[in-house]
Amino acid sequence: MRVNRRAQHFHFLGICGTAMGAVAAALRTRGFVVTGSDERVYPPMSDFLRSKGIALTEPYRAENLPNDADIVVVGNAIKRGNPEVEAVLNRKLYYLSLPEVLKETFLRGRHNLVVTGTHGKTTTTSLLTWMLTVAEMEPGYMIGGIPRNLGQGALLNDSKYFVIEGDEYDTAFFDKRSKFVHYLPELVIVNNLEFDHADIFPDLAAVKLSFRRMLNLVPQNGMVLLNGDDANCVEVARECLAPIVEVGFSENCAQRIEDVSYGTDGSYFSLGTMRFEIPLVGEFNVRNAAMAAAAARFYGVAPEVIQTALTSFEGIARRQEVRGTEGGVTVIDDFGHHPTAMRETLGALRHRFPGHRLWAIFEPRSNTTRRAVFQQELPDALQLADGVFIAQVAALEQIPEEDRLHPEEVVAAIAAAGKMAFYEKDANAIVERIGKLLQPNDVVVVFSNGGFDGIHEKLLARLRDG
């Protein structure tokens, strides 16, 4: 290891975050002692970590810090005032951010393929990793989710190829740069670019600046694959010195996506002279697959191998994941929390379940959707469902009153458009009310980037009990 060759014990603060948990599990697999703390431990990550033999403690307490920890890895959600952070600083322990651990320990000297964008990062990273895996290139990877084909979100091996989901969120309380500037990119995918993360970026211009800084790190013998249909993507790459290939539906794209069609079980598209089929539905997933295919081709993967990988791709936990069916009602879990992502998911579900009544349940939980940033956009996205439930804003007391999202106004706007819409305070209230409205063949999709108080199982139990 380059960070500290004698390090044997890593302690993670915020271990149940998707990326933190994935790297923690991968380090444990490599034989290191790994422990961790968090304040909200919930499945599937908690179950996954425990299955790897990782001890989890909650809530945060100074006494959670093991005396023999060599490196404390500080998650980007951890702030000053956290009792474990204060103990680390007071005791002058060795601490790093997660991106620093990755950069100094696993990324130097590798061919690093970095997947960025406001939406679709996890799916695109998973697809690209699976393509290289099927091609027997044995890539290492770090993904902000758990792809079913791979069984875990990170593999930190000795391969010369490393595929990583490049998040624009900040690195740590002591490093406010975006995570992806640490990743030493050789190839970068920029899937799309919108305003998000209102807690760290004041406006879209600040988001663009961060992407420009990341693109400025791509070497001239590398490659940038750009969404040629997205004006923001095109703008941030204007001064990039690395080769750029635009991928998209428009005529100016060098790698053009054409002849797209959708079925209930998948999508079909052409990319140049290649024709592909994927077991995922929706325009976003077609673009994700096209980006991954273009990146795989840059590293010499044959089209027939790409198609084999696409056909055998099994998806990702919490991305349009069916959690169960009871009484003829299908309950789906989705990580979506940005209006664009929710709109695209609802559109994809219309293709997947034609003729079915579609319900959307949304928990405003992300740092952006708890604020009024998308007050106007949320009704437009959610009213693509036939009925909508919105919960109270999570951790309401953390947001100044003048900055808060007003879910009741979102509900009123959706109702004014002629759709059923309800505002309820929590998961239990939603389950009680929607349980009386659901009918056989209905589909319910739950949008949340957290555990949402186990709403999926509560709803399925309510449907079982009648």
C-alpha positions as CSV (number, residue, x, y, z in Angstrom):
1,M,0.0,0.0,0.0
2,R,1.2,3.5,-0.8
3,V,-0.6,5.3,1.9
4,N,0.9,3.4,4.8
5,R,2.5,0.0,4.1
6,R,2.0,-1.1,7.7
7,A,-1.7,-0.3,7.8
8,Q,-3.9,-3.3,8.7
9,H,-7.0,-1.8,10.3
10,F,-9.3,0.7,8.6
11,H,-12.2,2.3,10.6
12,F,-14.9,4.0,8.4
13,L,-17.0,6.9,9.7
14,G,-20.2,6.8,7.7
15,I,-19.7,3.2,6.6
16,C,-23.3,2.6,5.4
17,G,-23.0,5.1,2.6
18,T,-23.0,3.2,-0.7
19,A,-19.5,4.0,-1.8
20,M,-18.0,3.8,1.8
21,G,-19.7,0.4,2.3
22,A,-18.5,-0.9,-1.0
23,V,-14.9,0.0,-0.4
24,A,-15.0,-1.2,3.2
25,A,-16.2,-4.6,2.0
26,A,-13.5,-4.8,-0.7
27,L,-10.8,-4.0,1.8
28,R,-12.2,-6.7,4.1
29,T,-12.0,-9.2,1.2
30,R,-8.4,-8.3,0.7
31,G,-7.6,-9.3,4.3
32,F,-7.7,-6.0,6.1
33,V,-9.4,-5.5,9.5
34,V,-12.4,-3.2,8.8
35,T,-14.8,-1.7,11.3
36,G,-17.2,1.2,11.0
37,S,-19.7,3.5,12.5
38,D,-22.9,5.2,11.3
39,E,-26.0,6.8,12.7
40,R,-28.6,5.2,10.4
41,V,-27.8,1.6,9.7
42,Y,-30.3,0.1,7.2
43,P,-30.5,-2.7,4.5
44,P,-29.4,-3.6,2.0
45,M,-26.0,-2.1,2.9
46,S,-26.0,-3.1,6.6
47,D,-26.9,-6.7,5.7
48,F,-24.2,-6.8,3.1
49,L,-21.5,-5.4,5.4
50,R,-22.3,-7.9,8.2
51,S,-22.2,-10.7,5.7
52,K,-18.6,-9.7,5.1
53,G,-17.8,-10.0,8.8
54,I,-17.6,-6.2,9.3
55,A,-18.5,-5.0,12.8
56,L,-20.9,-2.0,12.7
57,T,-21.6,0.4,15.6
58,E,-24.2,3.0,16.0
59,P,-24.7,5.8,16.8
60,Y,-21.4,7.8,16.6
61,R,-19.5,7.8,19.9
62,A,-15.8,8.5,20.7
63,E,-15.5,5.1,22.2
64,N,-16.3,3.4,18.9
65,L,-12.9,4.3,17.6
66,P,-10.7,1.1,17.9
67,N,-7.4,1.7,19.7
68,D,-5.6,-0.2,17.0
69,A,-7.1,1.6,13.9
70,D,-4.3,2.6,11.5
71,I,-6.4,4.8,9.2
72,V,-9.7,6.4,9.9
73,V,-11.6,6.9,6.6
74,V,-13.9,10.0,7.0
75,G,-17.1,9.9,4.8
76,N,-18.2,13.1,3.1
77,A,-21.4,13.2,5.1
78,I,-19.4,13.5,8.4
79,K,-19.2,17.0,9.9
80,R,-17.3,18.7,12.6
81,G,-19.0,18.1,15.9
82,N,-19.4,14.4,15.2
83,P,-18.0,12.8,18.4
84,E,-15.8,10.4,16.5
85,V,-14.4,13.1,14.3
86,E,-13.6,15.2,17.3
87,A,-11.9,12.2,19.0
88,V,-9.8,11.6,15.8
89,L,-8.7,15.3,15.8
90,N,-8.0,15.4,19.5
91,R,-6.0,12.2,19.4
92,K,-4.2,13.2,16.2
93,L,-5.0,10.0,14.5
94,Y,-4.2,9.4,10.8
95,Y,-7.4,10.2,8.7
96,L,-8.2,10.4,5.0
97,S,-11.1,10.9,2.8
98,L,-12.5,8.0,0.8
99,P,-11.3,9.4,-2.5
100,E,-7.8,9.9,-1.1
101,V,-7.7,6.2,0.0
102,L,-8.7,5.2,-3.5
103,K,-6.3,7.5,-5.2
104,E,-3.2,6.7,-3.2
105,T,-3.9,3.0,-2.6
106,F,-5.6,1.7,-5.7
107,L,-5.7,4.2,-8.6
108,R,-2.1,5.3,-9.3
109,G,-0.6,3.6,-12.4
110,R,-4.0,2.2,-13.6
111,H,-6.2,2.8,-16.6
112,N,-9.0,4.5,-14.7
113,L,-12.4,4.7,-16.4
114,V,-14.5,7.4,-14.6
115,V,-18.2,7.6,-15.2
116,T,-19.8,11.0,-14.3
117,G,-23.0,12.9,-14.7
118,T,-26.0,14.0,-12.7
119,H,-28.0,10.8,-13.6
120,G,-27.2,7.2,-14.6
121,K,-23.7,7.0,-13.1
122,T,-24.4,3.7,-11.2
123,T,-26.1,2.0,-14.1
124,T,-23.5,3.1,-16.6
125,T,-20.5,2.2,-14.3
126,S,-22.1,-1.2,-13.7
127,L,-22.7,-1.9,-17.4
128,L,-19.1,-0.9,-18.3
129,T,-17.6,-3.0,-15.5
130,W,-19.7,-6.0,-16.6
131,M,-18.6,-5.6,-20.2
132,L,-14.9,-5.6,-19.2
133,T,-15.5,-8.5,-16.9
134,V,-17.2,-10.6,-19.7
135,A,-14.2,-9.6,-21.9
136,E,-12.0,-11.3,-19.3
137,M,-10.1,-8.1,-18.5
138,E,-10.7,-8.6,-14.8
139,P,-11.3,-4.9,-14.0
140,G,-11.2,-3.5,-10.5
141,Y,-14.2,-1.2,-9.8
142,M,-16.0,1.0,-7.3
143,I,-19.7,1.5,-7.8
144,G,-22.2,3.4,-5.7
145,G,-24.6,0.5,-5.5
146,I,-24.7,-3.3,-5.7
147,P,-24.8,-4.7,-9.2
148,R,-26.4,-8.2,-9.2
149,N,-23.9,-9.6,-11.7
150,L,-21.0,-8.6,-9.5
151,G,-22.5,-9.2,-6.0
152,Q,-20.7,-6.2,-4.5
153,G,-20.0,-2.6,-5.2
154,A,-16.3,-2.7,-5.2
155,L,-13.4,-4.9,-6.2
156,L,-10.0,-3.6,-5.4
157,N,-7.7,-6.0,-7.3
158,D,-4.4,-5.8,-9.1
159,S,-5.9,-5.3,-12.6
160,K,-4.6,-2.5,-14.8
161,Y,-8.2,-1.4,-15.4
162,F,-10.3,0.3,-12.8
163,V,-13.9,1.5,-13.4
164,I,-15.2,4.0,-11.0
165,E,-18.4,6.0,-10.5
166,G,-17.3,9.6,-10.4
167,D,-19.4,11.6,-8.0
168,E,-19.4,15.4,-8.2
169,Y,-20.3,15.7,-4.5
170,D,-17.7,17.1,-2.2
171,T,-14.9,15.0,-0.8
172,A,-15.0,15.6,3.0
173,F,-15.5,18.3,5.5
174,F,-11.8,19.1,5.1
175,D,-11.7,18.9,1.3
176,K,-14.6,20.7,-0.5
177,R,-13.5,19.7,-4.0
178,S,-15.6,17.1,-5.9
179,K,-14.7,13.5,-5.4
180,F,-14.0,12.8,-9.0
181,V,-11.0,15.2,-9.1
182,H,-9.0,12.5,-7.1
183,Y,-9.6,9.7,-9.6
184,L,-6.7,10.1,-12.1
185,P,-9.0,9.6,-15.1
186,E,-7.8,8.2,-18.4
187,L,-11.3,7.8,-19.9
188,V,-14.2,9.9,-18.7
189,I,-17.9,9.5,-19.5
190,V,-20.1,12.6,-19.0
191,N,-23.6,11.3,-19.2
192,N,-25.5,14.5,-18.5
193,L,-25.2,17.6,-16.4
194,E,-27.9,19.4,-14.4
195,F,-28.1,21.4,-11.2
196,D,-28.1,19.2,-8.1
197,H,-26.5,19.0,-4.6
198,A,-27.9,22.4,-3.5
199,D,-26.2,22.0,-0.2
200,I,-22.7,22.4,-1.7
201,F,-23.2,24.1,-5.1
202,P,-24.8,27.5,-5.1
203,D,-25.9,27.3,-8.8
204,L,-25.4,25.4,-12.1
205,A,-22.3,27.5,-12.9
206,A,-20.5,26.0,-9.9
207,V,-21.4,22.5,-10.9
208,K,-20.0,23.2,-14.4
209,L,-16.8,24.6,-13.0
210,S,-16.3,21.3,-11.0
211,F,-16.8,19.3,-14.2
212,R,-14.3,21.5,-16.1
213,R,-11.7,20.9,-13.4
214,M,-12.1,17.2,-13.7
215,L,-12.0,17.2,-17.5
216,N,-8.8,19.2,-17.3
217,L,-7.1,16.1,-15.7
218,V,-7.7,13.8,-18.7
219,P,-4.4,13.1,-20.5
220,Q,-4.1,13.7,-24.3
221,N,-3.8,9.9,-24.8
222,G,-7.1,9.4,-22.9
223,M,-10.7,9.9,-24.1
224,V,-13.8,11.9,-23.1
225,L,-17.2,10.4,-24.1
226,L,-19.7,13.2,-24.0
227,N,-23.5,13.4,-24.2
228,G,-23.7,15.3,-27.4
229,D,-27.4,16.0,-26.9
230,D,-26.8,17.9,-23.6
231,A,-25.7,21.6,-24.1
232,N,-24.2,21.7,-20.6
233,C,-22.0,18.7,-21.3
234,V,-20.8,20.2,-24.6
235,E,-20.1,23.6,-22.9
236,V,-17.9,22.2,-20.0
237,A,-15.7,20.2,-22.5
238,R,-14.9,23.1,-24.8
239,E,-11.4,23.7,-23.5
240,C,-10.6,20.1,-22.8
241,L,-7.3,19.0,-24.4
242,A,-8.2,15.3,-24.5
243,P,-9.9,13.7,-27.5
244,I,-13.7,14.0,-27.3
245,V,-16.3,11.8,-28.9
246,E,-19.9,12.9,-28.7
247,V,-22.5,10.1,-28.1
248,G,-26.2,10.7,-28.5
249,F,-29.3,10.9,-30.7
250,S,-28.6,14.1,-32.6
251,E,-27.0,14.2,-36.0
252,N,-23.8,15.9,-34.8
253,C,-22.9,13.0,-32.6
254,A,-20.0,10.9,-33.9
255,Q,-21.4,7.9,-32.1
256,R,-25.1,8.2,-32.9
257,I,-27.9,6.2,-31.1
258,E,-30.5,5.2,-33.7
259,D,-33.4,2.9,-34.3
260,V,-34.5,2.8,-30.7
261,S,-37.5,0.7,-29.7
262,Y,-38.9,-0.5,-26.3
263,G,-40.6,-3.7,-25.2
264,T,-41.9,-4.8,-21.8
265,D,-38.7,-6.6,-21.0
266,G,-36.0,-4.5,-22.7
267,S,-34.9,-1.9,-25.2
268,Y,-33.2,-2.1,-28.6
269,F,-30.9,0.4,-30.3
270,S,-28.1,0.8,-32.9
271,L,-24.8,2.5,-32.2
272,G,-23.0,3.1,-35.5
273,T,-23.0,-0.2,-37.3
274,M,-23.7,-2.2,-34.1
275,R,-27.2,-3.3,-33.0
276,F,-27.8,-4.0,-29.3
277,E,-30.5,-5.3,-27.0
278,I,-30.6,-4.6,-23.3
279,P,-32.9,-6.0,-20.5
280,L,-33.5,-2.5,-19.3
281,V,-36.3,-0.1,-20.3
282,G,-36.3,3.6,-21.1
283,E,-34.3,6.3,-23.0
284,F,-31.9,6.9,-20.1
285,N,-30.9,3.2,-20.0
286,V,-30.4,3.2,-23.7
287,R,-28.0,6.2,-23.3
288,N,-26.3,4.5,-20.4
289,A,-25.7,1.3,-22.4
290,A,-24.5,3.3,-25.4
291,M,-22.0,5.2,-23.3
292,A,-20.7,2.0,-21.7
293,A,-20.5,0.3,-25.1
294,A,-18.5,3.2,-26.6
295,A,-16.1,3.1,-23.7
296,A,-15.6,-0.6,-23.9
297,R,-14.9,-0.3,-27.6
298,F,-12.1,2.2,-26.8
299,Y,-10.4,-0.5,-24.8
300,G,-10.8,-3.1,-27.6
301,V,-13.8,-5.0,-26.5
302,A,-15.5,-6.7,-29.5
303,P,-19.2,-5.9,-30.3
304,E,-20.3,-9.5,-29.8
305,V,-18.8,-9.5,-26.3
306,I,-20.6,-6.2,-25.5
307,Q,-23.9,-7.7,-26.6
308,T,-23.3,-10.8,-24.5
309,A,-22.6,-8.5,-21.5
310,L,-25.7,-6.4,-22.2
311,T,-28.0,-9.5,-22.6
312,S,-26.8,-11.0,-19.3
313,F,-26.9,-7.8,-17.3
314,E,-29.1,-8.3,-14.2
315,G,-29.5,-4.8,-12.9
316,I,-28.7,-3.0,-9.7
317,A,-30.3,-3.1,-6.2
318,R,-32.6,-0.1,-5.8
319,R,-32.9,0.8,-9.5
320,Q,-36.4,-0.2,-10.6
321,E,-36.0,-3.2,-8.3
322,V,-39.2,-5.2,-7.8
323,R,-39.4,-5.8,-4.1
324,G,-42.5,-8.1,-4.3
325,T,-46.0,-8.6,-5.5
326,E,-49.0,-9.1,-3.2
327,G,-52.7,-9.2,-4.1
328,G,-51.7,-8.5,-7.7
329,V,-49.9,-5.2,-6.8
330,T,-46.3,-4.9,-7.7
331,V,-44.0,-2.8,-5.4
332,I,-40.9,-1.3,-6.9
333,D,-38.0,0.4,-5.1
334,D,-36.0,3.1,-6.9
335,F,-33.2,5.3,-5.7
336,G,-34.4,8.3,-7.8
337,H,-34.6,11.6,-6.0
338,H,-34.1,14.2,-8.7
339,P,-37.1,15.3,-10.8
340,T,-35.4,14.2,-14.1
341,A,-34.5,10.8,-12.8
342,M,-38.0,10.2,-11.4
343,R,-39.6,11.4,-14.7
344,E,-37.4,9.0,-16.7
345,T,-38.1,6.1,-14.3
346,L,-41.9,6.7,-14.5
347,G,-41.6,6.8,-18.3
348,A,-39.7,3.5,-18.3
349,L,-42.2,1.9,-16.1
350,R,-44.9,2.9,-18.5
351,H,-43.1,0.8,-21.2
352,R,-42.5,-2.0,-18.7
353,F,-46.1,-2.2,-17.4
354,P,-48.3,-1.0,-20.2
355,G,-51.9,-0.5,-19.3
356,H,-51.3,-0.8,-15.5
357,R,-52.2,1.9,-13.1
358,L,-49.0,3.5,-11.8
359,W,-48.5,5.0,-8.3
360,A,-45.5,7.1,-7.2
361,I,-44.5,7.5,-3.5
362,F,-41.8,10.0,-2.9
363,E,-39.7,10.8,0.2
364,P,-38.0,14.2,0.0
365,R,-34.8,13.2,1.7
366,S,-31.8,14.3,-0.4
367,N,-30.1,17.6,0.5
368,T,-31.5,19.1,-2.7
369,T,-35.1,17.8,-2.7
370,R,-35.6,18.8,0.9
371,R,-35.1,22.4,-0.3
372,A,-37.4,24.4,-2.6
373,V,-35.0,24.1,-5.5
374,F,-37.3,21.8,-7.4
375,Q,-40.6,23.1,-6.1
376,Q,-41.8,23.7,-9.7
377,E,-40.2,20.7,-11.4
378,L,-41.4,18.0,-9.0
379,P,-45.1,18.3,-10.0
380,D,-44.2,18.0,-13.7
381,A,-42.2,14.9,-13.0
382,L,-44.5,13.1,-10.6
383,Q,-47.7,13.7,-12.4
384,L,-46.6,11.1,-15.0
385,A,-48.0,8.7,-12.4
386,D,-51.7,8.0,-12.0
387,G,-51.5,8.7,-8.3
388,V,-48.9,10.3,-6.0
389,F,-48.0,10.2,-2.4
390,I,-45.4,12.6,-0.9
391,A,-44.1,12.3,2.7
392,Q,-43.0,15.0,5.0
393,V,-39.6,16.4,4.3
394,A,-37.0,14.3,6.1
395,A,-35.0,16.0,8.9
396,L,-37.1,19.1,8.5
397,E,-35.4,20.9,11.3
398,Q,-32.1,20.9,9.5
399,I,-33.4,23.2,6.7
400,P,-34.2,26.9,7.3
401,E,-37.9,27.4,7.0
402,E,-37.6,29.8,4.1
403,D,-35.5,27.3,2.1
404,R,-37.8,24.2,2.6
405,L,-39.7,22.3,0.0
406,H,-43.4,22.5,0.5
407,P,-44.8,19.1,-0.3
408,E,-48.4,20.2,0.2
409,E,-48.0,22.6,-2.7
410,V,-46.5,19.9,-4.9
411,V,-49.5,17.7,-4.1
412,A,-51.9,20.6,-4.9
413,A,-50.2,21.2,-8.3
414,I,-50.5,17.5,-9.2
415,A,-54.1,17.4,-8.1
416,A,-54.9,20.5,-10.1
417,A,-53.6,18.5,-13.2
418,G,-56.3,16.0,-12.6
419,K,-54.2,13.3,-10.8
420,M,-54.8,11.8,-7.4
421,A,-52.3,13.3,-5.0
422,F,-51.8,13.0,-1.2
423,Y,-49.5,14.5,1.4
424,E,-48.9,12.2,4.5
425,K,-46.5,12.7,7.3
426,D,-44.7,9.3,7.2
427,A,-44.5,5.8,5.8
428,N,-47.1,4.4,8.2
429,A,-49.7,7.0,7.2
430,I,-48.9,6.5,3.5
431,V,-49.3,2.7,3.7
432,E,-52.6,3.0,5.6
433,R,-54.1,5.4,3.0
434,I,-52.7,3.8,-0.2
435,G,-53.7,0.4,1.0
436,K,-57.3,1.3,0.7
437,L,-56.9,2.6,-2.9
438,L,-54.8,-0.1,-4.6
439,Q,-56.3,-2.6,-7.0
440,P,-54.9,-5.8,-8.7
441,N,-52.5,-5.0,-11.5
442,D,-51.5,-1.7,-9.9
443,V,-47.8,-0.8,-9.8
444,V,-46.3,1.2,-6.9
445,V,-42.8,2.8,-7.2
446,V,-41.2,4.2,-4.1
447,F,-38.6,6.9,-4.7
448,S,-36.2,7.4,-1.8
449,N,-32.4,7.6,-1.3
450,G,-32.8,6.2,2.2
451,G,-34.6,3.4,4.0
452,F,-37.9,5.3,4.2
453,D,-38.8,3.5,7.5
454,G,-39.1,0.1,5.7
455,I,-42.1,1.3,3.6
456,H,-41.7,-1.5,1.0
457,E,-42.2,-4.3,3.5
458,K,-44.9,-2.5,5.3
459,L,-46.8,-2.0,2.1
460,L,-46.4,-5.6,1.1
461,A,-47.5,-6.8,4.5
462,R,-50.5,-4.6,4.3
463,L,-51.4,-6.1,0.9
464,R,-50.9,-9.6,2.3
465,D,-53.2,-8.9,5.2
466,G,-55.9,-7.4,3.0
